[in-house]
Amino acid sequence: MPSIKKWLLCLVSTVSLGLFLAGCVSAPRVISIPRLSESEIPSLTRAGDYSDVLALINFAMVRDLNLPAVDGTVIFYPDRQAFESGLVAELQKDVEEAEKQFGPRARQILKAETIPDFARQTAAGSVAVGMSKRVLVDELYFRRYEWADRVRVLAHELTHTMERAMMADRIASPDVWVREGFAEWVSAKVMEAFGVESFQTRRERSIAVVAKAKHSQTAPLNLATTGSSQTWMPTPGLATNGQPLLAVDLLIEEKGLAEVLEYFRLFGTLDNREVNFTKAFGESSSAFERRFNEHLRGLIGE
């Protein structure tokens, strides 16, 4: 049976980007995230649309990484205004879900009155957002990305949707660096499975980003600067600052992938970062942070 890498290379070589990404349409396009078996990998005769690429990403996540399959839809909005409106609608659904969990105080916790402004800021800084059972994409800007970057973004956001599913789609506040770092880790592994870029190359680029940032800062770089107090809201720019990927890679190396998945599952019943981190990994987040800072200094040659 051909590898995913070979299938993907065939897909790329036989389909132009014009077919791979259709032109803008007036209404959002909604694509269900497919599941595949080994015998159902897209054939060349029907390759070339988002459905095939999403199916390949989902397949790689399940077969190569032993992750849960991602269920839901990917919604491609024709422009930023539509993308922003879609974000507002999805965030309102989150507020409604939070009210079921927390009662009337949910609107104070999530500050629902700020949703339009937050959606506007997110739409301005993000091309895609993974949410509960949904990935929202600004297709107009997405089309400007190189092909490999589109695949990487989709894999990253599908991972966020999978994280929400593991938390029973509840409103919860896992550490942002774990959430973003894991999405970066998975997307890097998917890119490696597709033969686009090795994980080691992606890791070395993250180290270089951290080393460069270190020269412009006087305070030590550490996980405490990554906004762990945020809840369900995306964090534009965090995934690209290098540290989350490196921290999650160390977590998986030391503790195991199953423990990272368990960390997210624990939020399905208890929204407590410190308790869940300690239960999943056998140490406090502060203890891990101290070890990671030492590890990081070694990586950047301090």
Contacts in CASP RR format, 6 or more apart in sequence:
PFRMAT RR
TARGET T0000
AUTHOR 0000-0000-0000
METHOD contacts of the structure
MODEL  1
MPSIKKWLLCLVSTVSLGLFLAGCVSAPRVISIPRLSESEIPSLTRAGDY
SDVLALINFAMVRDLNLPAVDGTVIFYPDRQAFESGLVAELQKDVEEAEK
QFGPRARQILKAETIPDFARQTAAGSVAVGMSKRVLVDELYFRRYEWADR
VRVLAHELTHTMERAMMADRIASPDVWVREGFAEWVSAKVMEAFGVESFQ
TRRERSIAVVAKAKHSQTAPLNLATTGSSQTWMPTPGLATNGQPLLAVDL
LIEEKGLAEVLEYFRLFGTLDNREVNFTKAFGESSSAFERRFNEHLRGLI
GE
1 38 0 8 1.000
2 41 0 8 1.000
4 41 0 8 1.000
4 56 0 8 1.000
4 59 0 8 1.000
4 60 0 8 1.000
4 63 0 8 1.000
4 64 0 8 1.000
4 193 0 8 1.000
4 194 0 8 1.000
5 193 0 8 1.000
5 194 0 8 1.000
5 195 0 8 1.000
7 41 0 8 1.000
7 42 0 8 1.000
7 56 0 8 1.000
8 56 0 8 1.000
8 194 0 8 1.000
8 195 0 8 1.000
9 195 0 8 1.000
10 44 0 8 1.000
10 47 0 8 1.000
11 42 0 8 1.000
11 44 0 8 1.000
11 47 0 8 1.000
11 48 0 8 1.000
11 52 0 8 1.000
11 53 0 8 1.000
11 56 0 8 1.000
12 147 0 8 1.000
14 44 0 8 1.000
14 47 0 8 1.000
14 48 0 8 1.000
15 47 0 8 1.000
15 48 0 8 1.000
17 147 0 8 1.000
19 48 0 8 1.000
19 49 0 8 1.000
20 48 0 8 1.000
20 49 0 8 1.000
20 50 0 8 1.000
20 53 0 8 1.000
20 147 0 8 1.000
21 50 0 8 1.000
21 139 0 8 1.000
21 142 0 8 1.000
21 143 0 8 1.000
21 150 0 8 1.000
22 29 0 8 1.000
22 49 0 8 1.000
23 139 0 8 1.000
23 143 0 8 1.000
24 78 0 8 1.000
24 79 0 8 1.000
24 139 0 8 1.000
24 140 0 8 1.000
25 78 0 8 1.000
26 78 0 8 1.000
27 78 0 8 1.000
28 75 0 8 1.000
28 76 0 8 1.000
28 77 0 8 1.000
28 78 0 8 1.000
28 82 0 8 1.000
28 86 0 8 1.000
29 75 0 8 1.000
29 76 0 8 1.000
29 139 0 8 1.000
30 73 0 8 1.000
30 74 0 8 1.000
30 75 0 8 1.000
30 76 0 8 1.000
31 50 0 8 1.000
31 51 0 8 1.000
31 54 0 8 1.000
31 73 0 8 1.000
31 74 0 8 1.000
31 75 0 8 1.000
31 76 0 8 1.000
32 51 0 8 1.000
32 72 0 8 1.000
32 73 0 8 1.000
33 54 0 8 1.000
33 55 0 8 1.000
33 58 0 8 1.000
33 70 0 8 1.000
33 71 0 8 1.000
33 72 0 8 1.000
33 73 0 8 1.000
33 74 0 8 1.000
33 135 0 8 1.000
33 158 0 8 1.000
34 51 0 8 1.000
34 54 0 8 1.000
34 55 0 8 1.000
34 58 0 8 1.000
35 55 0 8 1.000
35 58 0 8 1.000
35 59 0 8 1.000
35 62 0 8 1.000
35 69 0 8 1.000
35 71 0 8 1.000
36 55 0 8 1.000
36 56 0 8 1.000
36 58 0 8 1.000
36 59 0 8 1.000
38 63 0 8 1.000
40 55 0 8 1.000
41 55 0 8 1.000
41 56 0 8 1.000
41 59 0 8 1.000
42 48 0 8 1.000
42 52 0 8 1.000
42 55 0 8 1.000
42 56 0 8 1.000
46 52 0 8 1.000
50 74 0 8 1.000
50 76 0 8 1.000
53 151 0 8 1.000
53 154 0 8 1.000
54 74 0 8 1.000
54 154 0 8 1.000
54 158 0 8 1.000
56 194 0 8 1.000
57 151 0 8 1.000
57 154 0 8 1.000
57 155 0 8 1.000
57 158 0 8 1.000
57 190 0 8 1.000
58 69 0 8 1.000
58 70 0 8 1.000
58 158 0 8 1.000
60 189 0 8 1.000
60 190 0 8 1.000
60 193 0 8 1.000
60 194 0 8 1.000
61 67 0 8 1.000
61 69 0 8 1.000
61 70 0 8 1.000
61 155 0 8 1.000
61 158 0 8 1.000
61 159 0 8 1.000
61 162 0 8 1.000
61 186 0 8 1.000
61 190 0 8 1.000
62 68 0 8 1.000
62 69 0 8 1.000
64 189 0 8 1.000
64 190 0 8 1.000
64 193 0 8 1.000
65 186 0 8 1.000
65 189 0 8 1.000
65 190 0 8 1.000
65 257 0 8 1.000
66 257 0 8 1.000
67 162 0 8 1.000
67 186 0 8 1.000
67 261 0 8 1.000
68 162 0 8 1.000
68 165 0 8 1.000
68 166 0 8 1.000
68 261 0 8 1.000
70 158 0 8 1.000
70 159 0 8 1.000
70 161 0 8 1.000
70 162 0 8 1.000
70 165 0 8 1.000
71 133 0 8 1.000
71 165 0 8 1.000
72 133 0 8 1.000
72 134 0 8 1.000
72 161 0 8 1.000
73 133 0 8 1.000
73 134 0 8 1.000
73 135 0 8 1.000
74 134 0 8 1.000
74 135 0 8 1.000
74 137 0 8 1.000
74 154 0 8 1.000
75 86 0 8 1.000
75 134 0 8 1.000
75 135 0 8 1.000
75 136 0 8 1.000
75 137 0 8 1.000
76 137 0 8 1.000
76 139 0 8 1.000
76 142 0 8 1.000
77 83 0 8 1.000
77 85 0 8 1.000
77 86 0 8 1.000
77 136 0 8 1.000
77 137 0 8 1.000
77 138 0 8 1.000
77 139 0 8 1.000
77 140 0 8 1.000
78 139 0 8 1.000
78 140 0 8 1.000
79 138 0 8 1.000
79 139 0 8 1.000
79 140 0 8 1.000
80 123 0 8 1.000
80 124 0 8 1.000
80 138 0 8 1.000
80 140 0 8 1.000
80 141 0 8 1.000
83 123 0 8 1.000
83 136 0 8 1.000
83 137 0 8 1.000
83 138 0 8 1.000
84 119 0 8 1.000
84 120 0 8 1.000
84 122 0 8 1.000
84 123 0 8 1.000
85 119 0 8 1.000
86 119 0 8 1.000
86 136 0 8 1.000
87 119 0 8 1.000
87 122 0 8 1.000
87 123 0 8 1.000
87 129 0 8 1.000
87 136 0 8 1.000
88 115 0 8 1.000
88 116 0 8 1.000
88 119 0 8 1.000
90 129 0 8 1.000
90 131 0 8 1.000
90 132 0 8 1.000
90 134 0 8 1.000
90 136 0 8 1.000
91 115 0 8 1.000
91 118 0 8 1.000
91 119 0 8 1.000
92 112 0 8 1.000
92 115 0 8 1.000
93 132 0 8 1.000
94 110 0 8 1.000
94 131 0 8 1.000
94 132 0 8 1.000
94 171 0 8 1.000
94 232 0 8 1.000
95 106 0 8 1.000
95 107 0 8 1.000
95 110 0 8 1.000
95 112 0 8 1.000
95 115 0 8 1.000
97 132 0 8 1.000
97 169 0 8 1.000
97 170 0 8 1.000
97 171 0 8 1.000
98 106 0 8 1.000
98 107 0 8 1.000
98 109 0 8 1.000
98 110 0 8 1.000
98 171 0 8 1.000
99 106 0 8 1.000
99 107 0 8 1.000
101 170 0 8 1.000
101 171 0 8 1.000
102 109 0 8 1.000
102 171 0 8 1.000
106 112 0 8 1.000
106 171 0 8 1.000
107 113 0 8 1.000
109 231 0 8 1.000
110 171 0 8 1.000
110 231 0 8 1.000
110 232 0 8 1.000
118 233 0 8 1.000
121 236 0 8 1.000
122 129 0 8 1.000
122 233 0 8 1.000
122 234 0 8 1.000
122 236 0 8 1.000
123 138 0 8 1.000
125 236 0 8 1.000
126 138 0 8 1.000
126 234 0 8 1.000
126 236 0 8 1.000
127 137 0 8 1.000
127 138 0 8 1.000
127 141 0 8 1.000
127 142 0 8 1.000
127 145 0 8 1.000
127 153 0 8 1.000
128 135 0 8 1.000
128 136 0 8 1.000
128 137 0 8 1.000
128 138 0 8 1.000
128 142 0 8 1.000
128 153 0 8 1.000
128 154 0 8 1.000
128 156 0 8 1.000
128 157 0 8 1.000
129 135 0 8 1.000
129 136 0 8 1.000
129 157 0 8 1.000
129 160 0 8 1.000
129 234 0 8 1.000
130 136 0 8 1.000
130 157 0 8 1.000
130 158 0 8 1.000
130 160 0 8 1.000
130 161 0 8 1.000
130 164 0 8 1.000
130 234 0 8 1.000
131 160 0 8 1.000
131 161 0 8 1.000
131 164 0 8 1.000
132 161 0 8 1.000
132 164 0 8 1.000
132 165 0 8 1.000
132 169 0 8 1.000
133 161 0 8 1.000
133 164 0 8 1.000
133 165 0 8 1.000
133 169 0 8 1.000
134 161 0 8 1.000
135 154 0 8 1.000
135 157 0 8 1.000
135 158 0 8 1.000
135 160 0 8 1.000
135 161 0 8 1.000
137 154 0 8 1.000
137 157 0 8 1.000
142 150 0 8 1.000
142 153 0 8 1.000
145 153 0 8 1.000
148 191 0 8 1.000
148 196 0 8 1.000
148 197 0 8 1.000
151 190 0 8 1.000
151 191 0 8 1.000
151 194 0 8 1.000
151 196 0 8 1.000
152 187 0 8 1.000
152 188 0 8 1.000
152 190 0 8 1.000
152 191 0 8 1.000
152 196 0 8 1.000
153 187 0 8 1.000
155 186 0 8 1.000
155 187 0 8 1.000
155 190 0 8 1.000
155 191 0 8 1.000
156 183 0 8 1.000
156 184 0 8 1.000
156 186 0 8 1.000
156 187 0 8 1.000
156 239 0 8 1.000
157 183 0 8 1.000
159 182 0 8 1.000
159 183 0 8 1.000
159 186 0 8 1.000
159 187 0 8 1.000
160 179 0 8 1.000
160 183 0 8 1.000
163 174 0 8 1.000
163 179 0 8 1.000
163 182 0 8 1.000
163 183 0 8 1.000
163 264 0 8 1.000
166 261 0 8 1.000
166 264 0 8 1.000
166 265 0 8 1.000
166 267 0 8 1.000
166 268 0 8 1.000
167 174 0 8 1.000
167 264 0 8 1.000
167 265 0 8 1.000
167 267 0 8 1.000
167 268 0 8 1.000
168 267 0 8 1.000
168 268 0 8 1.000
168 269 0 8 1.000
170 267 0 8 1.000
170 268 0 8 1.000
170 271 0 8 1.000
171 231 0 8 1.000
171 232 0 8 1.000
171 271 0 8 1.000
172 231 0 8 1.000
172 232 0 8 1.000
172 267 0 8 1.000
172 268 0 8 1.000
172 271 0 8 1.000
173 229 0 8 1.000
173 230 0 8 1.000
173 231 0 8 1.000
173 232 0 8 1.000
173 267 0 8 1.000
173 271 0 8 1.000
173 273 0 8 1.000
174 263 0 8 1.000
174 264 0 8 1.000
174 267 0 8 1.000
174 273 0 8 1.000
174 276 0 8 1.000
175 223 0 8 1.000
175 226 0 8 1.000
175 228 0 8 1.000
175 273 0 8 1.000
175 277 0 8 1.000
175 285 0 8 1.000
176 226 0 8 1.000
176 227 0 8 1.000
176 228 0 8 1.000
176 230 0 8 1.000
176 235 0 8 1.000
176 238 0 8 1.000
176 244 0 8 1.000
177 223 0 8 1.000
177 226 0 8 1.000
177 227 0 8 1.000
177 228 0 8 1.000
177 238 0 8 1.000
177 243 0 8 1.000
177 244 0 8 1.000
177 247 0 8 1.000
177 248 0 8 1.000
178 244 0 8 1.000
178 247 0 8 1.000
178 248 0 8 1.000
178 251 0 8 1.000
178 260 0 8 1.000
178 263 0 8 1.000
178 277 0 8 1.000
180 226 0 8 1.000
180 235 0 8 1.000
180 238 0 8 1.000
180 239 0 8 1.000
180 244 0 8 1.000
181 239 0 8 1.000
181 244 0 8 1.000
181 245 0 8 1.000
181 247 0 8 1.000
181 248 0 8 1.000
182 248 0 8 1.000
182 260 0 8 1.000
183 239 0 8 1.000
184 206 0 8 1.000
184 239 0 8 1.000
184 242 0 8 1.000
184 244 0 8 1.000
184 245 0 8 1.000
184 248 0 8 1.000
185 245 0 8 1.000
185 248 0 8 1.000
185 249 0 8 1.000
185 252 0 8 1.000
188 197 0 8 1.000
188 199 0 8 1.000
188 202 0 8 1.000
188 203 0 8 1.000
188 245 0 8 1.000
189 199 0 8 1.000
191 197 0 8 1.000
191 199 0 8 1.000
191 202 0 8 1.000
192 198 0 8 1.000
192 199 0 8 1.000
192 202 0 8 1.000
202 245 0 8 1.000
203 245 0 8 1.000
203 246 0 8 1.000
203 249 0 8 1.000
206 242 0 8 1.000
206 243 0 8 1.000
206 245 0 8 1.000
206 246 0 8 1.000
207 242 0 8 1.000
207 246 0 8 1.000
207 299 0 8 1.000
207 300 0 8 1.000
209 240 0 8 1.000
209 241 0 8 1.000
209 242 0 8 1.000
210 221 0 8 1.000
210 241 0 8 1.000
210 242 0 8 1.000
210 243 0 8 1.000
210 246 0 8 1.000
210 296 0 8 1.000
210 299 0 8 1.000
210 300 0 8 1.000
211 300 0 8 1.000
211 301 0 8 1.000
213 221 0 8 1.000
213 241 0 8 1.000
214 221 0 8 1.000
214 300 0 8 1.000
214 302 0 8 1.000
220 293 0 8 1.000
221 243 0 8 1.000
221 293 0 8 1.000
221 296 0 8 1.000
222 243 0 8 1.000
222 289 0 8 1.000
222 292 0 8 1.000
222 293 0 8 1.000
222 296 0 8 1.000
223 243 0 8 1.000
223 247 0 8 1.000
223 285 0 8 1.000
223 289 0 8 1.000
223 292 0 8 1.000
223 293 0 8 1.000
224 289 0 8 1.000
226 235 0 8 1.000
226 238 0 8 1.000
226 241 0 8 1.000
226 243 0 8 1.000
226 244 0 8 1.000
227 235 0 8 1.000
227 238 0 8 1.000
228 273 0 8 1.000
238 244 0 8 1.000
239 245 0 8 1.000
243 296 0 8 1.000
246 292 0 8 1.000
246 295 0 8 1.000
246 296 0 8 1.000
246 299 0 8 1.000
247 292 0 8 1.000
248 260 0 8 1.000
250 291 0 8 1.000
250 292 0 8 1.000
250 295 0 8 1.000
251 259 0 8 1.000
251 260 0 8 1.000
251 281 0 8 1.000
251 288 0 8 1.000
252 260 0 8 1.000
255 280 0 8 1.000
255 281 0 8 1.000
255 282 0 8 1.000
259 280 0 8 1.000
259 281 0 8 1.000
260 280 0 8 1.000
262 280 0 8 1.000
263 276 0 8 1.000
263 277 0 8 1.000
263 280 0 8 1.000
263 281 0 8 1.000
266 275 0 8 1.000
266 276 0 8 1.000
266 279 0 8 1.000
266 280 0 8 1.000
267 276 0 8 1.000
270 276 0 8 1.000
273 285 0 8 1.000
274 284 0 8 1.000
274 285 0 8 1.000
277 284 0 8 1.000
277 285 0 8 1.000
277 288 0 8 1.000
278 284 0 8 1.000
278 285 0 8 1.000
281 288 0 8 1.000
END
